[in-house]
């Protein structure tokens, strides 16, 4: 048995995976996000540990803890857990969808103009390095006390093992990693006023990276088993979906939305805001197009439109059945690919007296699908198809959304078993690899297909007309977004 722990934005999910790769138990402990000011998004790392403890204990009530051989970690990327010398938390962690550091990005590129060449990425507010520039300028007393900077899942590792370690896939999202070399960049650290002394050691995701502390193992009823290096949530989700080479891409419908493709070599396209990171397996890389708000748009819209929850919203949209005549820009937290625009906002356009809550709900589903079309077009060139697209994440449970996405993208979408636990499944698989010595491709296989959704010809034609209007709406509002942005 192998435990997989995924530290998400809305909750911590833990699963138990048996030797036949069947999920034997699963539990999610909820988390909340604090937004004390516009553009801000924070969580207390101590809440991450509380939720992890709750989720693991719940799973281990369903399976035999004595059968657990290893633990794997996955987590939301880019977050900055700032620790003092005694490992105490100095301030709430600034999250991946926090937009306060836009001006810090400008200063970072002024200090190190080679940033895109070193990191393979643009400087974006959600990445970790600009957050530290912001802290140094706005909270210098906190910055002066920073002894360690850890990514979210690596804070969990510290609590579990006492080790300061991170895997290369997660660390690639900091803007401190030389992604081609798979090592920290002294130049990028210096541009942020830091050195390697505050950084964790680096491992591959499938390598052992610590052993459970005696007190943690005893509390959970486990032996002192190894903890794998793990991965950022998107790389872990890809391992769960079997995305280890160019034959398959993944489309993640979580809080954010991600199109992901694996590469056997390092490839970068920072000009179009494509993320180029290390994969969590040795000698592999990956590229991602990232939209900041995907399933989170539905969680936001459901109560606003008078529905008790997201399933109720989806049920109303399905029952209504009519295509929306309203456009929705899903930029509730700004946007990354392809705009790199922290100032972008969510917009409903085309409202009239007959607009219903169900129509607005459909517009939200369609708006996120249009954002994925933007993401697809910059990730895959005209001569480069995506291969199979496997859908993962909590949003994969909606067949309605799948039909809309397939029709907007004009691509078949494949749904596979355990799609909703993708990152936790990938973390458990990495735990297995860390102790088994197996060939990664033989463990990180595609789970059995449960459905294939093809484009609807009628919807495809309608969305082909709607996509240019969606793009034109953002273009028309871009400068207005920036004029209205907080200094």
C-alpha positions in Angstrom: 0.0 0.0 0.0 1.1 3.6 -0.8 -0.2 6.9 0.6 -0.6 9.8 -1.8 -1.2 13.3 -0.3 -2.2 16.2 -2.4 -2.2 19.7 -0.8 -4.7 21.6 -3.0 -6.0 25.1 -2.6 -9.5 24.1 -1.4 -8.5 21.0 0.5 -5.9 18.3 1.3 -6.7 14.9 -0.3 -5.2 11.7 0.9 -5.6 8.3 -0.8 -4.4 4.8 -0.2 -3.2 2.9 -3.4 -2.7 -0.8 -3.4 -0.2 -2.8 -5.4 -2.7 -3.3 -8.2 -3.1 0.5 -8.4 -6.6 0.5 -7.1 -7.6 3.4 -4.9 -8.6 1.7 -1.6 -9.6 4.8 0.4 -9.8 8.6 -0.2 -10.6 11.6 2.0 -10.4 15.3 1.5 -10.1 17.8 4.4 -11.2 21.3 3.5 -9.1 24.5 3.4 -10.2 28.1 3.0 -8.4 31.0 1.3 -8.0 34.4 2.9 -8.3 37.4 0.7 -7.6 40.4 3.0 -7.1 42.8 0.1 -7.8 43.0 -3.6 -5.4 40.6 -5.6 -4.3 38.9 -2.3 -4.6 35.2 -1.7 -3.1 33.6 1.4 -3.3 30.5 3.6 -1.7 29.7 7.0 0.8 26.8 6.5 -0.2 25.4 9.9 -3.7 24.8 8.4 -2.1 22.7 5.7 -0.7 20.4 8.3 -3.9 20.3 10.3 -5.8 19.3 7.2 -3.2 16.8 6.2 -3.3 15.1 9.6 -7.1 14.9 9.3 -7.1 13.5 5.8 -4.4 10.8 6.5 -6.1 9.7 9.7 -9.4 9.3 7.9 -7.8 7.2 5.1 -6.0 5.0 7.6 -9.2 4.2 9.3 -10.2 2.4 6.1 -6.9 0.5 5.4 -4.2 -1.3 7.3 -1.5 1.2 8.1 1.0 -1.7 8.6 0.8 -2.3 4.8 1.9 1.2 3.9 5.4 1.1 2.3 5.9 4.8 1.4 4.3 8.2 1.2 4.2 10.6 -1.7 3.5 14.3 -1.8 1.9 16.6 -4.3 0.9 20.2 -3.8 -0.3 23.5 -5.1 2.7 25.2 -6.7 4.4 28.6 -6.3 3.3 29.3 -2.7 5.8 30.9 -0.3 6.0 29.4 3.2 8.5 31.7 5.0 10.1 30.2 8.0 12.3 31.5 10.8 15.4 29.7 12.1 13.3 27.7 14.5 10.9 26.7 11.6 8.1 28.9 12.9 5.9 30.5 10.3 6.7 34.2 9.8 3.6 35.2 7.9 0.7 33.6 5.9 1.8 31.9 2.8 1.3 33.9 -0.4 -0.4 31.6 -2.9 -0.1 30.8 -6.6 -3.2 32.9 -7.5 -2.0 36.0 -5.6 -1.6 39.0 -7.9 0.1 41.6 -5.7 3.6 41.1 -7.1 3.1 42.5 -10.6 5.4 45.4 -10.1 7.9 43.1 -8.4 8.1 41.1 -11.6 9.3 44.3 -13.4 11.9 44.9 -10.8 13.1 41.3 -11.0 13.6 41.4 -14.7 15.5 44.7 -14.4 17.8 43.1 -11.9 18.3 40.0 -14.0 17.4 40.6 -17.7 18.4 37.0 -18.5 15.5 35.7 -16.4 13.5 34.1 -19.4 16.6 32.4 -20.7 17.6 31.1 -17.3 14.2 30.0 -16.1 12.4 29.3 -19.4 9.5 31.3 -18.2 8.2 34.9 -17.9 8.2 36.6 -14.5 4.6 36.3 -13.3 3.0 37.5 -10.1 2.0 34.0 -9.1 5.5 32.6 -9.2 7.5 32.5 -5.9 10.5 34.8 -6.5 8.4 38.0 -7.1 6.6 37.3 -3.8 9.9 37.5 -2.0 10.7 40.8 -3.8 7.3 42.1 -2.6 8.0 40.9 1.0 11.4 42.5 1.0 9.9 45.9 0.0 6.7 45.9 2.0 7.6 43.7 5.0 11.4 44.2 5.4 11.2 43.0 9.0 9.8 39.7 7.9 12.3 39.4 5.0 15.2 39.9 7.4 14.1 36.9 9.5 13.6 34.5 6.6 15.8 31.4 7.2 14.0 29.0 4.8 11.6 29.3 1.9 9.5 26.2 1.3 6.9 25.4 -1.3 3.6 24.2 0.2 4.1 20.4 -0.1 7.6 20.8 1.2 6.3 22.4 4.3 4.4 19.2 4.9 7.6 17.2 4.3 9.4 19.3 6.9 6.6 18.5 9.4 6.6 14.8 8.4 10.4 14.2 8.1 12.4 17.2 9.4 14.0 17.5 6.0 14.4 20.6 3.9 14.0 19.1 0.5 12.0 19.8 -2.7 11.6 18.0 -6.1 12.6 19.7 -9.3 9.1 19.9 -10.9 7.8 22.0 -8.0 10.9 24.0 -7.7 10.8 24.9 -11.4 7.8 27.1 -10.6 9.8 29.4 -8.3 11.8 31.4 -10.9 14.9 30.4 -8.9 15.6 27.2 -10.9 17.7 26.9 -14.0 15.2 24.6 -15.6 17.5 23.2 -18.3 20.2 22.4 -15.7 17.7 21.2 -13.1 19.6 23.2 -10.4 19.2 26.4 -8.4 20.3 29.6 -10.3 22.6 31.7 -8.1 21.9 34.6 -10.4 18.1 34.4 -9.9 18.5 34.0 -6.1 20.8 37.0 -6.0 18.2 39.1 -7.9 15.8 38.3 -5.1 18.3 39.1 -2.3 18.7 35.4 -1.4 21.3 32.6 -1.5 21.2 28.9 -1.6 21.3 28.7 2.2 17.5 29.4 2.4 16.7 26.9 -0.4 15.8 23.3 0.2 18.0 20.5 -1.3 16.8 19.2 -4.7 15.7 15.6 -5.6 13.8 14.0 -8.4 10.1 13.3 -7.7 10.6 9.5 -7.8 13.5 9.5 -5.3 13.4 9.1 -1.6 13.3 12.4 0.3 13.2 11.7 4.0 11.6 9.3 6.4 8.7 9.8 8.7 9.6 11.2 12.1 9.0 8.7 14.9 6.3 10.8 16.5 4.4 11.3 13.2 4.6 7.6 12.3 3.3 6.7 15.8 0.5 9.2 15.6 -0.6 7.8 12.2 -0.1 4.2 13.1 2.6 3.7 10.4 6.1 2.4 10.4 8.9 5.0 9.7 8.5 4.6 6.0 10.2 6.7 3.3 8.6 9.9 1.8 9.1 10.4 -1.9 10.3 13.7 -3.5 6.8 14.1 -5.0 5.8 16.7 -7.4 4.0 19.9 -8.0 0.3 19.2 -8.5 0.3 19.4 -12.2 3.2 17.1 -12.7 1.8 14.7 -10.1 -1.6 14.8 -11.9 0.2 13.9 -15.2 1.8 10.9 -13.5 -1.6 9.8 -12.4 -2.9 10.1 -15.9 0.0 8.4 -17.5 1.3 11.6 -19.2 5.1 10.8 -19.4 5.7 11.3 -23.1 4.3 13.1 -26.2 1.6 10.5 -26.9 -0.8 11.9 -24.3 -1.6 15.4 -22.9 -3.7 16.2 -19.8 -6.4 18.8 -19.2 -6.8 19.6 -15.5 -10.1 21.0 -14.3 -9.1 22.0 -10.7 -9.3 25.3 -9.0 -7.1 26.4 -11.9 -7.0 24.9 -15.4 -4.0 23.4 -17.0 -3.1 21.9 -20.4 0.0 19.7 -19.9 2.4 17.9 -22.2 5.6 16.0 -21.4 8.9 16.3 -23.2 12.0 14.2 -23.4 14.0 17.4 -23.8 13.9 21.0 -22.5 11.7 23.2 -24.6 10.7 26.8 -23.7 8.2 29.4 -25.1 8.2 32.2 -22.5 7.1 34.8 -25.2 3.5 33.2 -25.1 3.4 32.7 -21.4 3.8 29.0 -21.7 5.4 27.4 -18.5 8.4 25.2 -19.2 9.3 23.1 -16.1 11.1 20.0 -15.1 8.9 16.9 -14.9 9.0 14.8 -11.8 10.8 11.9 -13.4 14.5 12.1 -14.1 15.6 13.4 -17.5 12.1 14.7 -18.5 10.5 18.1 -18.7 7.1 19.4 -19.4 5.2 22.4 -20.7 2.0 23.9 -19.5 -0.6 26.5 -20.4 -2.2 27.7 -17.3 -5.5 29.5 -16.7 -5.9 30.7 -13.2 -9.6 30.2 -12.7 -11.4 27.0 -13.9 -13.5 25.0 -11.5 -13.1 27.9 -9.0 -15.3 29.9 -11.4 -18.2 27.5 -10.8 -17.6 27.6 -7.0 -17.8 31.4 -7.2 -20.8 31.5 -9.5 -23.1 28.9 -7.8 -24.0 30.9 -4.7 -23.9 34.2 -6.6 -26.6 32.9 -9.0 -28.7 31.4 -6.2 -27.8 27.8 -6.4 -27.1 25.8 -3.3 -23.9 24.3 -4.7 -22.1 23.5 -8.0 -24.0 20.3 -8.8 -27.3 22.3 -8.5 -25.9 24.8 -11.0 -24.9 22.1 -13.4 -28.3 20.4 -13.1 -30.1 23.7 -14.0 -27.8 24.3 -17.0 -28.3 20.8 -18.2 -32.1 21.1 -17.8 -32.2 24.5 -19.6 -30.3 23.1 -22.5 -30.1 26.3 -24.5 -26.7 27.8 -25.6 -25.8 30.9 -23.7 -26.1 34.3 -25.5 -23.8 35.8 -22.8 -20.0 35.8 -22.8 -18.0 35.3 -19.7 -14.3 36.2 -19.2 -13.1 33.8 -16.4 -10.3 36.1 -15.1 -11.3 36.2 -11.5 -7.7 36.0 -10.4 -6.1 37.6 -13.4 -4.7 35.3 -16.1 -1.4 33.6 -17.1 -1.5 31.9 -20.5 -1.5 33.6 -22.9 -2.0 37.1 -21.5 0.2 37.2 -18.4 -2.2 39.8 -17.0 -2.7 40.0 -13.3 -5.0 43.0 -13.8 -7.6 41.1 -15.9 -11.0 40.7 -14.3 -14.0 38.4 -14.7 -16.7 39.8 -16.9 -20.3 38.9 -18.0 -21.1 40.6 -21.3 -24.4 40.7 -23.2 -26.9 40.7 -20.3 -30.5 41.4 -21.0 -33.9 41.2 -19.3 -34.4 37.5 -20.3 -31.0 36.3 -19.0 -31.5 33.5 -16.5 -29.2 32.1 -13.8 -28.9 28.9 -15.9 -27.8 31.0 -18.9 -25.1 32.7 -16.8 -24.0 29.3 -15.5 -23.6 28.0 -19.0 -21.7 31.1 -19.9 -19.2 30.4 -17.1 -18.7 26.8 -18.4 -18.2 28.2 -21.9 -15.9 31.0 -20.8 -13.5 28.6 -19.1 -13.6 26.4 -22.3 -12.7 29.4 -24.4 -9.8 30.1 -22.1 -8.6 26.5 -22.7 -8.8 27.2 -26.4 -6.4 30.1 -25.9 -4.2 27.8 -23.8 -4.3 25.1 -26.4 -3.4 27.3 -29.3 -0.2 28.6 -27.7 0.9 25.2 -26.3 0.5 23.3 -29.6 1.7 24.8 -32.9 0.0 24.2 -36.2 2.1 21.1 -36.9 2.0 19.7 -33.4 -1.1 17.9 -32.2 -1.9 17.1 -28.6 -2.3 13.3 -29.0 -4.8 12.0 -26.5 -6.2 14.6 -24.1 -6.9 13.0 -20.7 -9.2 15.0 -18.4 -8.3 15.1 -14.7 -9.3 17.1 -11.6 -12.6 17.7 -9.8 -14.2 19.3 -12.8 -13.8 16.0 -14.7 -17.0 14.7 -13.0 -19.2 17.0 -15.2 -20.2 15.3 -18.4 -21.9 18.6 -19.5 -18.6 20.5 -19.2 -16.8 17.7 -21.1 -19.2 18.1 -24.0 -18.7 21.9 -24.0 -14.9 21.6 -23.8 -14.6 18.9 -26.5 -16.7 21.1 -28.9 -14.8 24.3 -28.2 -11.4 22.6 -28.6 -12.7 20.4 -31.4 -10.9 17.5 -29.8 -11.9 14.2 -28.3 -11.5 14.1 -24.5 -10.7 10.9 -22.7 -11.9 10.3 -19.2 -10.1 7.7 -17.1 -10.6 6.0 -13.8 -9.6 8.0 -10.7 -9.5 11.2 -12.8 -10.8 13.3 -9.8 -7.9 12.2 -7.6 -5.2 12.7 -10.2 -2.5 14.5 -8.2 -2.9 12.3 -5.2 -2.8 9.2 -7.4 0.4 10.5 -9.0 1.9 11.2 -5.5 1.1 7.6 -4.5 2.8 6.3 -7.7 5.9 8.4 -7.0 5.9 6.8 -3.5 6.0 3.4 -5.0 8.8 4.3 -7.4 10.8 5.7 -4.6 11.0 2.3 -2.9 10.4 -0.3 -5.7 13.1 0.5 -8.2 10.6 -0.1 -11.0 10.8 1.5 -14.4 8.7 4.7 -14.2 6.8 4.2 -17.5 5.6 0.8 -16.2 4.1 2.3 -13.1 2.9 5.6 -14.5 0.5 4.0 -17.0 -2.8 5.5 -18.1 -5.7 4.2 -15.9 -8.6 2.4 -17.7 -10.7 4.7 -19.9 -14.2 5.2 -18.6 -15.5 7.5 -21.4 -14.5 9.3 -24.6 -16.3 12.6 -25.3 -16.4 13.7 -29.0 -17.2 17.3 -30.2 -20.9 18.0 -30.9 -21.0 19.2 -34.5 -23.7 21.8 -33.8 -21.9 23.1 -30.7 -18.6 23.1 -32.5 -20.0 25.4 -35.2 -21.5 27.8 -32.7 -18.3 27.9 -30.6 -16.2 28.5 -33.7 -18.1 31.7 -34.1 -18.1 32.6 -30.3 -14.3 32.2 -29.7 -13.3 35.2 -31.8 -15.9 37.3 -29.9 -14.5 36.1 -26.6 -11.0 37.1 -27.7 -12.1 40.4 -29.0 -13.8 41.2 -25.6 -10.6 40.7 -23.7 -8.7 42.8 -26.2 -11.2 45.6 -25.9 -11.0 45.6 -22.1 -7.3 45.0 -21.6 -6.3 48.7 -21.1 -9.4 49.3 -18.9 -8.3 46.4 -16.7 -4.9 48.0 -16.2 -6.3 51.5 -15.6 -8.4 50.1 -12.8 -5.7 48.0 -11.2 -4.6 48.7 -7.7 -1.2 50.4 -7.5 
